[in-house]
């Protein structure tokens, strides 16, 4: 019996004892290979002394300062370091720190609204986002989220969303051919839905388009076509709409670039980062505002009416500064880029399993969609909980993966994500795939009876 309020009262959780490198040990002595960096957070692995020393040093000097009274040296230095990684349009921008991705998305939405108030366009308030997509658990972020299962319990207290469809190549429905789709007309068609939505709501009312460059937890690392984000950028520019890139999961090297938007040479107006910015060593996230956005405040009232108690927390920022320095000094973004082909070659070898419908992603961010029938893409019934079962089997095998579900219609659809720390060694990568093979072998035995009754006539 414990007073701790768990995510799931019906699940028994191991208790973590220690962690080092890519390995986690629980209080029973069992070890796990962290194949998903927690929740795609521990990008640098565990036990990095440069980061823990920076935290200890800051705690001993000044653990906390409120930003209404003081700025801190770690926050100032980290803001400068983050701007060095951004596109040229951000070089005279500003960085606002928060504690997690949901807080950062809330901040970005309010910042976009404030930008237009300062610019004399106070009627702009509509945020357009995508289905499926996930932007956070707080009410503002969840209102802009297009994941039906996550929204359902809270619909009465959420703001109605303005959603368009995403460019989901595996389950393409654009009409140019069966998925996986490689036709760029598909990407243009999907992107043009943004223009349609802007015209429906009225351009004078739309303030922002919010999207993950590569959709993470909601869609299992789904990568859009080459033309998609360029067309989105054109539409946002045409109508004066701010483009907010939710890079909470993808930012700071996860896809082999500092920011995933750089894969398409697209500059957003606001970048939201979290997870990897302090690599899990402290709670930290940030909103990076381009000069265009920041200058509206600086040249206007000078005030952003917003704030959290732990904004710019000195200890968290000290961890973030040390983490970003470690990332840069060890050239880990370049390392992920160099390892991408090897990583996905191993992942694609898993297609030998009949239930592997799709393998997708970039860098060290991969999604494996699990299907009942690969020919028709028919998903497993929701009652089978294929994603949950895979997660449990992997954990039994001493491997941590990141399961997800409900992306087809809010109920159907299963995937797992593989996203190891950037610091994983080659022999550890061998062990990851050995344990994943063992997991898939166990799953195949349990899924066999279900798969034998697959429909050959239904396409999803």
LOVOMI-272652 format. One record per residue (C-alpha): x, y negated, z negated; residue number from 1. Coordinates in steps of 0.1 Angstrom, whole numbers, plus 5000, padded with zeros to 4 digits. Example, Ala and Ser with C-alpha at 12.3 -4.5 7.8 and 13.67 -1.06 7.14 Angstrom:
BEGIN
 east north   up resi
 5123  5045 4922    1
 5137  5011 4929    2
END
This chain:
BEGIN
 east north   up resi
 5000  5000 5000    1
 5014  4966 5010    2
 5001  4931 5011    3
 5015  4925 5046    4
 4989  4918 5072    5
 4999  4940 5102    6
 4990  4935 5139    7
 4972  4969 5138    8
 4959  4985 5106    9
 4957  5018 5124   10
 4993  5021 5132   11
 5022  5031 5110   12
 5053  5010 5115   13
 5089  5019 5107   14
 5107  4993 5086   15
 5139  4978 5101   16
 5171  4982 5081   17
 5198  4968 5104   18
 5206  4960 5140   19
 5239  4957 5159   20
 5245  4953 5196   21
 5216  4970 5214   22
 5209  4994 5184   23
 5183  4991 5156   24
 5182  5013 5125   25
 5151  5018 5103   26
 5150  5026 5066   27
 5147  5063 5073   28
 5181  5062 5092   29
 5166  5067 5127   30
 5183  5046 5154   31
 5166  5031 5184   32
 5180  5017 5217   33
 5163  4984 5222   34
 5153  4986 5258   35
 5131  4956 5258   36
 5150  4931 5236   37
 5122  4932 5211   38
 5096  4913 5230   39
 5121  4901 5256   40
 5137  4879 5230   41
 5170  4894 5218   42
 5187  4886 5251   43
 5222  4886 5235   44
 5218  4917 5213   45
 5222  4918 5176   46
 5251  4910 5152   47
 5269  4882 5171   48
 5290  4866 5145   49
 5293  4832 5163   50
 5256  4828 5160   51
 5252  4841 5124   52
 5282  4819 5113   53
 5266  4788 5129   54
 5233  4795 5110   55
 5252  4800 5077   56
 5272  4768 5082   57
 5241  4747 5090   58
 5221  4762 5060   59
 5250  4753 5037   60
 5250  4717 5049   61
 5214  4708 5057   62
 5189  4736 5064   63
 5159  4713 5071   64
 5152  4677 5082   65
 5119  4663 5094   66
 5120  4646 5128   67
 5099  4617 5115   68
 5129  4608 5093   69
 5161  4623 5108   70
 5176  4638 5139   71
 5202  4665 5135   72
 5235  4671 5153   73
 5226  4706 5164   74
 5194  4694 5180   75
 5211  4666 5198   76
 5239  4688 5211   77
 5216  4716 5221   78
 5193  4692 5241   79
 5224  4680 5260   80
 5235  4716 5267   81
 5201  4726 5280   82
 5199  4696 5303   83
 5232  4707 5318   84
 5215  4739 5330   85
 5185  4722 5347   86
 5180  4709 5382   87
 5191  4674 5391   88
 5155  4660 5385   89
 5159  4668 5348   90
 5193  4652 5343   91
 5179  4621 5327   92
 5151  4640 5310   93
 5144  4649 5274   94
 5141  4681 5254   95
 5114  4686 5227   96
 5120  4715 5203   97
 5093  4737 5187   98
 5093  4771 5170   99
 5079  4795 5195  100
 5065  4799 5230  101
 5029  4792 5221  102
 5039  4760 5204  103
 5060  4750 5233  104
 5031  4755 5258  105
 5008  4735 5236  106
 5034  4708 5235  107
 5038  4708 5273  108
 5001  4705 5279  109
 4998  4676 5255  110
 5029  4661 5271  111
 5013  4663 5305  112
 4982  4646 5292  113
 5003  4619 5275  114
 5022  4613 5306  115
 4991  4604 5325  116
 4977  4583 5297  117
 5010  4563 5297  118
 5008  4561 5335  119
 4973  4547 5336  120
 4956  4578 5348  121
 4937  4588 5317  122
 4910  4606 5335  123
 4934  4635 5344  124
 4928  4663 5319  125
 4922  4696 5338  126
 4949  4723 5336  127
 4948  4750 5364  128
 4964  4783 5356  129
 4962  4818 5370  130
 4945  4852 5365  131
 4961  4873 5353  132
 4986  4853 5332  133
 4996  4848 5296  134
 5007  4815 5280  135
 5004  4820 5242  136
 4982  4828 5212  137
 4973  4793 5200  138
 4940  4779 5212  139
 4953  4755 5238  140
 4977  4781 5253  141
 4951  4808 5251  142
 4925  4786 5268  143
 4949  4783 5297  144
 4956  4821 5297  145
 4941  4843 5324  146
 4943  4876 5305  147
 4907  4888 5298  148
 4914  4912 5270  149
 4935  4886 5250  150
 4908  4860 5255  151
 4877  4881 5249  152
 4875  4880 5210  153
 4879  4842 5210  154
 4858  4831 5239  155
 4834  4810 5217  156
 4862  4788 5205  157
 4882  4785 5237  158
 4880  4758 5263  159
 4867  4773 5296  160
 4897  4780 5319  161
 4903  4768 5354  162
 4919  4799 5370  163
 4930  4809 5404  164
 4944  4843 5415  165
 4981  4850 5415  166
 5003  4864 5442  167
 5003  4901 5431  168
 5021  4919 5459  169
 5015  4955 5447  170
 4977  4951 5445  171
 4974  4926 5473  172
 4939  4917 5484  173
 4947  4889 5509  174
 4935  4909 5539  175
 4968  4910 5558  176
 4974  4947 5550  177
 4975  4971 5521  178
 4998  4964 5491  179
 5026  4964 5484  180
 5023  4933 5506  181
 5053  4917 5523  182
 5034  4893 5545  183
 5042  4857 5536  184
 5008  4847 5548  185
 4996  4863 5516  186
 5017  4840 5495  187
 5005  4809 5513  188
 4969  4821 5511  189
 4972  4826 5473  190
 4990  4793 5468  191
 4964  4774 5488  192
 4938  4784 5462  193
 4954  4758 5441  194
 4945  4731 5466  195
 4910  4745 5468  196
 4907  4743 5430  197
 4921  4707 5429  198
 4895  4697 5454  199
 4867  4714 5434  200
 4877  4696 5401  201
 4886  4664 5418  202
 4923  4654 5423  203
 4918  4624 5400  204
 4909  4648 5371  205
 4936  4675 5375  206
 4968  4669 5354  207
 4988  4701 5357  208
 4993  4735 5372  209
 5008  4760 5346  210
 5024  4792 5357  211
 5051  4818 5349  212
 5075  4820 5379  213
 5075  4858 5374  214
 5045  4869 5354  215
 5057  4888 5323  216
 5036  4905 5297  217
 5003  4900 5315  218
 5014  4916 5348  219
 5047  4935 5341  220
 5073  4913 5359  221
 5053  4906 5390  222
 5074  4887 5415  223
 5056  4865 5441  224
 5065  4862 5477  225
 5092  4838 5489  226
 5068  4811 5501  227
 5046  4810 5471  228
 5063  4786 5447  229
 5074  4763 5475  230
 5038  4759 5487  231
 5026  4754 5451  232
 5052  4726 5447  233
 5040  4709 5479  234
 5004  4709 5467  235
 5013  4696 5433  236
 5033  4668 5449  237
 5006  4660 5474  238
 4980  4655 5446  239
 5002  4640 5419  240
 4997  4671 5397  241
 5024  4681 5373  242
 5040  4715 5378  243
 5047  4732 5345  244
 5069  4763 5346  245
 5063  4786 5317  246
 5098  4801 5315  247
 5094  4814 5279  248
 5102  4849 5290  249
 5123  4842 5322  250
 5144  4813 5311  251
 5181  4813 5303  252
 5193  4841 5323  253
 5167  4869 5321  254
 5163  4871 5359  255
 5199  4863 5368  256
 5194  4825 5370  257
 5193  4799 5344  258
 5157  4794 5352  259
 5136  4818 5374  260
 5123  4789 5395  261
 5158  4786 5409  262
 5152  4818 5429  263
 5130  4796 5452  264
 5149  4763 5448  265
 5118  4747 5433  266
 5120  4720 5407  267
 5090  4718 5383  268
 5082  4687 5363  269
 5082  4704 5329  270
 5100  4736 5319  271
 5089  4756 5289  272
 5114  4779 5273  273
 5114  4801 5242  274
 5124  4837 5233  275
 5160  4836 5247  276
 5169  4801 5237  277
 5180  4813 5203  278
 5179  4849 5212  279
 5158  4859 5182  280
 5184  4847 5156  281
 5160  4819 5146  282
 5125  4809 5157  283
 5130  4783 5185  284
 5115  4771 5217  285
 5117  4739 5238  286
 5099  4718 5264  287
 5122  4702 5289  288
 5107  4671 5305  289
 5120  4658 5337  290
 5130  4622 5340  291
 5096  4615 5357  292
 5077  4627 5327  293
 5099  4614 5299  294
 5103  4579 5314  295
 5065  4575 5313  296
 5067  4576 5275  297
 5100  4556 5273  298
 5087  4528 5295  299
 5052  4529 5281  300
 5041  4529 5244  301
 5073  4548 5234  302
 5052  4572 5214  303
 5043  4609 5220  304
 5015  4615 5196  305
 5024  4650 5187  306
 5046  4670 5162  307
 5052  4701 5142  308
 5067  4704 5107  309
 5096  4725 5121  310
 5102  4706 5154  311
 5139  4702 5159  312
 5147  4724 5129  313
 5184  4720 5123  314
 5191  4756 5114  315
 5171  4769 5144  316
 5189  4744 5167  317
 5223  4755 5153  318
 5214  4790 5163  319
 5202  4779 5197  320
 5234  4759 5203  321
 5255  4789 5194  322
 5234  4812 5215  323
 5236  4790 5246  324
 5273  4785 5241  325
 5278  4823 5239  326
 5256  4828 5270  327
 5278  4803 5289  328
 5312  4813 5276  329
 5306  4850 5284  330
 5291  4842 5318  331
 5261  4864 5309  332
 5237  4849 5335  333
 5262  4858 5362  334
 5266  4892 5346  335
 5228  4899 5348  336
 5228  4888 5385  337
 5257  4911 5392  338
 5241  4941 5374  339
 5206  4936 5390  340
 5212  4960 5420  341
 5225  4987 5397  342
 5197  4983 5372  343
 5170  4984 5398  344
 5186  5013 5416  345
 5182  5033 5384  346
 5147  5021 5380  347
 5137  5030 5415  348
 5149  5065 5410  349
 5120  5069 5385  350
 5096  5068 5415  351
 5102  5106 5416  352
 5075  5107 5389  353
 5041  5108 5405  354
 5026  5084 5380  355
 5051  5056 5388  356
 5031  5033 5411  357
 5053  5003 5413  358
 5087  4991 5401  359
 5091  4953 5401  360
 5110  4924 5387  361
 5143  4905 5389  362
 5176  4906 5369  363
 5172  4924 5337  364
 5134  4920 5337  365
 5115  4950 5351  366
 5080  4963 5351  367
 5069  4998 5358  368
 5032  5002 5367  369
 5017  5035 5357  370
 4989  5050 5378  371
 4968  5081 5379  372
 4969  5084 5417  373
 4998  5068 5435  374
 4982  5071 5470  375
 4951  5051 5460  376
 4967  5031 5431  377
 4939  5044 5409  378
 4947  5035 5373  379
 4944  5059 5344  380
 4911  5055 5325  381
 4914  5030 5297  382
 4905  5056 5271  383
 4937  5074 5279  384
 4958  5044 5269  385
 4987  5053 5291  386
 5007  5022 5282  387
 5003  5029 5245  388
 5012  5066 5248  389
 5043  5058 5268  390
 5054  5033 5241  391
 5049  5058 5214  392
 5067  5086 5232  393
 5096  5063 5239  394
 5098  5053 5203  395
 5098  5090 5193  396
 5127  5094 5217  397
 5146  5065 5201  398
 5139  5040 5228  399
 5119  5007 5226  400
 5099  4996 5256  401
 5073  4968 5260  402
 5038  4982 5270  403
 5010  4961 5286  404
 4975  4967 5299  405
 4943  4953 5312  406
 4957  4933 5341  407
 4933  4947 5368  408
 4900  4938 5353  409
 4907  4931 5316  410
 4905  4968 5307  411
 4922  4989 5334  412
 4959  4988 5343  413
 4989  5001 5325  414
 5026  4991 5326  415
 5057  4991 5306  416
 5085  4966 5307  417
 5123  4974 5305  418
 5143  4944 5296  419
 5175  4952 5277  420
 5199  4927 5261  421
 5223  4911 5286  422
 5252  4926 5266  423
 5242  4962 5271  424
 5273  4983 5281  425
 5273  5008 5310  426
 5273  5039 5287  427
 5244  5024 5268  428
 5225  5018 5300  429
 5231  5055 5308  430
 5216  5063 5274  431
 5186  5040 5280  432
 5177  5059 5312  433
 5183  5093 5297  434
 5158  5084 5270  435
 5134  5070 5295  436
 5136  5102 5315  437
 5128  5122 5284  438
 5099  5099 5277  439
 5085  5103 5312  440
 5089  5141 5310  441
 5068  5142 5278  442
 5042  5118 5294  443
 5039  5139 5325  444
 5029  5169 5304  445
 5002  5150 5286  446
 4990  5131 5317  447
 4988  5162 5340  448
 4952  5171 5332  449
 4941  5136 5338  450
 4960  5132 5371  451
 4947  5165 5385  452
 4912  5149 5386  453
 4924  5118 5405  454
 4900  5104 5431  455
 4914  5103 5467  456
 4887  5079 5479  457
 4890  5049 5457  458
 4915  5021 5463  459
 4923  4997 5435  460
END
